[in-house]
Amino acid sequence: MNRALIVKIIALTVWGLLLFAPFLFQDVRQIEVAARICVFIVLVASYDLLIGYTGIVSFAHVMFFGFGAYGVAISMKHLGAGWGPWFLGLGAGVVVAAVMAVLIGLLSLRVKAIFFAMITLAAASVALVLASQLSSFTGGEDGMTYSVQSVFKPATKILTDAEGKVLQVAGVRMNGKVLLYYFVFAISAGLFWTMLRIVGSPLGTVLKAIRENEARAEGIGYRVVAYRTSVFLIAAVTAALAGGVYATWLKYTGPETTLSFAIMIDILLMVVIGGMGTMWGAVIGATLMVLAQYYLRDLMEVAAGATANIPLLPDLLSPDRWLLWLGLAFILLVYFFPAGIAGTIMEGRRK
């Protein structure tokens, strides 16, 4: 079987599980995990468009994610929980992200990689500080909670039976919570499909050429700065849209959930795990990382209980050491899958 086809089958299987997640995984926490995977697939794929396909190292991607989230949050907090404020807030967040992306692109993409990375890191740090200190506007370090559209509230009946009661399908109540999940899923799937089209288009070919040899691409007539600025803009707008959707799902926005540098590290890890320059790898990397963040502690707690009578093992398997084991798992993944899981499978390389 074609190796690229194997990767696509794995990724499409993940999307299939996400499509039926409310019916397959009915626990509240499991649905939260599924929604987070949807959003982070988009976030990771848009970042891979930069680092994997164009060779741009940026630490400001989480800043654009935060712009979209705060745009929706501020608008719905102060203007009400309607579609008008939602579109207004999302639009404002996207516009701010786009303007910042163009400014950073035009002013900084002419410099070499490490200097550009430092500039984006500084910009992201400024955004985080401002969000934490402008308490009257952003809620400060505590963030802000708000109501979302009434159609997304759990009490809303989406489908009813003859008696007017909420209809259940496979044991799942067809209410606003389910509709909100499919709202997140549909937008995430649409954005991911759009990025697949981009990397498969002539634009994607030019981006790969710039990544491989910027000077040669410039020499044959491509305006490298214009292309790099354009892809930076596309990635920023996509991240802002993902942030707005995630803010709608959480009904809460704060520095730690949308602007934290820890999220940027997670995005980098997801890209590396899935494979840089493999858009399908974003699905694999985001899924594995989110599942580890939510369930590795639980697995370790079970393992510690099962080995309670064995010396040292319960201490090593303590749930408090889950980050240690996550780091070891990441090292093993990098060793056995040097080009990421998707990249290594497609290239047929195994150690």
C-alpha positions in Angstrom: 0.0 0.0 0.0 1.2 3.5 -0.8 2.7 5.0 2.4 1.1 8.4 1.9 -2.2 6.6 1.7 -1.6 5.0 5.1 -1.1 8.4 6.7 -4.2 9.8 5.0 -6.3 6.8 6.3 -5.0 7.3 9.8 -5.8 11.0 9.7 -9.3 10.4 8.1 -10.0 7.8 10.8 -9.3 10.5 13.4 -11.6 12.9 11.6 -14.3 10.1 11.5 -14.0 9.5 15.2 -14.3 13.3 15.8 -17.4 13.4 13.6 -19.2 10.9 15.7 -17.6 11.8 19.0 -20.8 12.9 20.8 -22.3 9.4 20.1 -19.1 7.4 20.7 -17.8 9.3 23.8 -20.7 10.6 25.8 -18.7 11.7 28.9 -18.4 15.5 29.3 -14.6 15.3 29.6 -14.4 13.2 26.4 -16.4 15.7 24.4 -14.1 18.5 25.8 -11.1 16.5 24.5 -12.7 16.0 21.1 -13.4 19.7 20.7 -9.9 20.6 21.8 -8.4 18.2 19.2 -10.5 19.8 16.5 -9.3 23.3 17.3 -5.7 22.3 17.8 -5.6 20.4 14.5 -6.3 23.7 12.8 -3.8 25.6 14.9 -1.1 23.0 14.3 -1.8 22.8 10.6 -1.7 26.6 10.2 1.6 26.7 12.0 3.0 23.8 9.9 2.1 26.0 6.9 4.8 28.4 8.3 7.5 26.2 9.7 7.0 23.0 7.7 6.1 24.3 4.2 7.8 27.7 4.1 10.6 27.3 6.7 9.5 30.3 8.8 10.1 29.9 12.5 7.7 32.1 14.5 6.7 32.2 18.1 3.8 34.6 17.6 1.3 32.0 16.4 -0.3 31.8 19.8 -0.7 35.6 19.8 -2.9 35.4 16.7 -4.9 32.6 18.4 -5.4 34.9 21.3 -6.5 37.8 19.2 -9.4 35.7 17.8 -10.3 34.4 21.2 -10.2 37.8 22.9 -12.1 39.4 20.1 -15.1 37.1 20.6 -14.8 37.2 24.4 -14.7 41.0 24.7 -17.5 41.5 22.2 -19.9 38.9 23.8 -19.0 40.1 27.3 -19.9 43.7 26.6 -22.4 43.6 23.7 -24.4 40.4 24.6 -24.6 36.8 23.5 -25.9 37.2 20.0 -24.7 36.4 16.5 -24.1 40.1 15.8 -21.6 40.5 18.6 -20.0 37.2 17.8 -19.3 38.1 14.1 -18.2 41.6 15.2 -15.8 40.2 17.8 -14.4 37.5 15.5 -14.0 40.0 12.7 -12.2 42.4 14.9 -9.9 39.7 16.1 -9.1 38.5 12.6 -8.5 42.1 11.4 -6.1 42.8 14.3 -4.3 39.5 13.6 -4.1 40.3 9.9 -2.7 43.8 10.5 -0.1 42.5 13.0 0.9 39.7 10.6 1.4 42.1 7.7 3.4 44.5 9.9 5.6 41.8 11.3 6.0 40.2 7.9 7.0 43.4 6.0 9.3 44.7 8.8 10.9 41.4 9.9 10.8 38.7 7.2 13.8 40.2 5.5 16.0 39.3 8.5 17.4 35.8 9.0 15.6 33.1 10.9 16.9 33.5 14.5 16.4 37.3 14.5 12.8 36.9 13.1 12.0 34.3 15.7 13.1 36.6 18.4 11.0 39.4 17.0 7.9 37.2 17.0 8.7 36.0 20.5 8.9 39.6 21.7 5.6 40.5 20.0 3.9 37.5 21.6 5.3 38.4 25.0 3.9 42.0 24.7 0.5 40.7 23.8 0.5 38.4 26.9 1.6 41.2 29.2 -1.1 43.6 27.8 -3.8 40.9 28.2 -2.7 40.3 31.8 -2.6 44.0 32.8 -5.5 45.6 31.0 -8.0 44.2 33.6 -10.9 46.6 32.8 -10.8 45.5 29.1 -9.5 41.9 29.0 -10.3 40.7 32.5 -6.6 40.6 33.5 -5.0 37.4 34.7 -8.4 36.1 35.8 -9.7 36.3 32.2 -13.4 36.7 31.5 -16.5 34.5 31.3 -19.5 35.2 29.1 -22.6 33.7 27.6 -22.8 32.4 24.1 -25.6 32.2 21.6 -28.8 30.8 23.1 -28.9 28.1 20.4 -25.7 26.6 22.0 -27.0 26.4 25.5 -27.6 22.9 26.9 -31.2 23.7 27.7 -32.0 24.4 24.0 -33.9 21.7 22.3 -32.5 21.0 18.8 -34.7 18.0 18.0 -37.9 17.1 19.8 -40.3 14.2 19.8 -44.1 14.3 19.4 -44.5 15.4 23.0 -42.1 18.2 22.8 -39.3 16.5 24.8 -35.7 16.5 23.7 -35.1 13.7 21.2 -32.4 11.3 22.0 -30.3 9.6 19.3 -28.2 6.6 20.4 -28.7 7.8 24.0 -27.5 11.4 23.2 -29.8 14.3 23.9 -30.1 16.5 20.8 -29.5 19.8 22.6 -27.5 23.0 22.2 -24.3 21.4 23.6 -24.3 18.9 20.7 -24.9 21.6 18.2 -22.0 23.7 19.6 -19.7 20.7 19.2 -20.7 20.3 15.6 -20.2 24.0 15.1 -16.6 23.6 16.3 -16.1 20.5 14.2 -17.5 22.0 11.0 -15.4 25.1 11.1 -12.3 23.2 12.1 -12.8 20.7 9.3 -13.5 23.5 6.8 -10.3 25.4 7.8 -8.2 22.2 7.6 -9.6 21.4 4.1 -8.8 24.9 3.0 -5.1 24.5 4.1 -5.0 21.2 2.3 -6.0 23.0 -0.8 -3.4 25.7 -0.3 -0.5 23.3 0.1 -1.7 21.3 -3.0 -2.0 24.5 -5.1 0.7 26.3 -7.1 1.1 28.5 -4.0 2.1 25.5 -2.0 4.7 24.6 -4.6 6.2 28.0 -4.4 6.3 27.9 -0.6 8.2 24.6 -0.7 10.7 26.1 -3.2 11.3 29.0 -0.9 11.9 26.6 2.0 14.4 24.5 0.0 16.4 27.4 -1.5 15.3 31.0 -0.9 18.0 32.5 -3.1 17.1 30.3 -6.1 13.4 31.0 -5.7 14.3 34.7 -5.7 16.6 34.2 -8.7 13.9 32.7 -10.9 11.5 35.6 -10.3 9.5 34.9 -7.2 9.1 37.8 -4.8 10.1 35.8 -1.7 9.2 38.5 0.8 5.7 38.9 -0.7 5.1 35.2 -0.6 6.4 34.8 3.0 4.3 37.7 4.1 1.3 36.2 2.4 1.7 32.8 4.0 2.3 34.5 7.4 -1.0 36.4 6.9 -2.9 33.2 6.0 -1.6 31.4 9.0 -2.4 34.3 11.3 -5.9 34.6 10.1 -6.5 30.9 10.4 -5.1 30.9 14.0 -7.4 33.8 14.9 -10.5 32.0 13.5 -9.5 28.9 15.5 -9.2 31.1 18.6 -12.6 32.6 18.1 -14.2 29.1 17.8 -12.3 27.9 20.9 -13.5 30.9 22.9 -17.1 30.1 21.9 -16.7 26.5 23.0 -15.0 27.3 26.4 -17.2 30.4 27.3 -14.0 31.6 29.0 -11.0 33.4 27.7 -7.8 34.2 29.7 -4.1 34.6 29.2 -3.3 31.0 30.2 -5.9 29.4 27.8 -5.1 31.5 24.7 -1.8 33.5 24.9 0.5 31.4 27.2 3.9 30.4 25.9 3.1 26.9 27.1 0.5 26.7 24.3 3.2 27.7 21.8 5.4 24.9 23.0 2.5 22.5 22.7 2.0 23.6 19.1 5.7 23.0 18.3 5.6 19.6 19.9 2.5 18.6 17.9 4.1 19.7 14.7 7.3 17.7 15.4 5.3 14.6 16.5 3.1 14.6 13.5 5.9 15.6 11.0 6.8 19.0 9.6 5.7 19.7 6.1 3.0 17.0 6.2 -0.4 18.6 6.7 -1.9 15.2 7.6 0.7 15.0 10.3 -1.0 17.8 12.1 -4.0 15.6 12.8 -1.8 12.8 14.2 0.4 15.2 16.3 -2.5 17.2 17.8 -4.5 14.1 18.6 -1.7 12.3 20.4 -0.6 15.4 22.3 -4.1 16.3 23.5 -4.8 12.7 24.6 -1.6 12.6 26.5 -2.3 15.9 28.3 -5.7 14.7 29.4 -5.2 11.0 30.0 -1.6 10.2 30.7 -2.0 11.1 34.4 -5.0 8.7 34.7 -3.0 5.9 33.0 -0.1 6.4 35.3 -2.4 6.4 38.4 -3.7 3.0 37.2 -0.2 1.7 36.6 1.0 2.9 40.0 -1.9 1.1 41.7 -1.2 -2.1 39.7 2.5 -2.1 40.7 1.9 -1.1 44.4 3.8 -4.1 45.7 6.9 -3.7 43.5 9.7 -1.5 44.9 10.3 1.9 43.3 7.8 1.4 40.5 4.8 3.1 42.2 7.0 6.2 42.9 8.3 6.3 39.3 4.7 5.9 38.0 3.3 8.5 40.3 0.8 10.8 38.4 2.8 13.8 39.6 5.6 12.7 37.3 3.5 12.6 34.1 5.5 15.4 32.5 8.7 13.3 32.9 7.1 10.4 31.1 5.6 12.7 28.5 9.1 14.0 27.8 10.5 10.4 27.6 7.7 9.5 25.2 8.6 12.5 23.1 12.3 11.5 23.0 11.4 8.0 21.8 9.0 9.3 19.2 11.8 11.5 17.8 14.2 8.6 17.8 12.0 6.1 16.1 10.2 8.7 13.9 12.9 11.3 13.1 10.7 13.0 10.5 7.6 12.8 12.7 5.1 10.0 12.6 3.5 11.0 9.3 6.8 12.1 7.7 8.6 8.9 8.7 5.8 6.6 7.4 5.7 8.5 4.1 9.4 8.3 3.6 9.6 4.7 4.8 12.4 5.4 7.2 12.6 3.5 10.5 15.4 3.1 13.0 
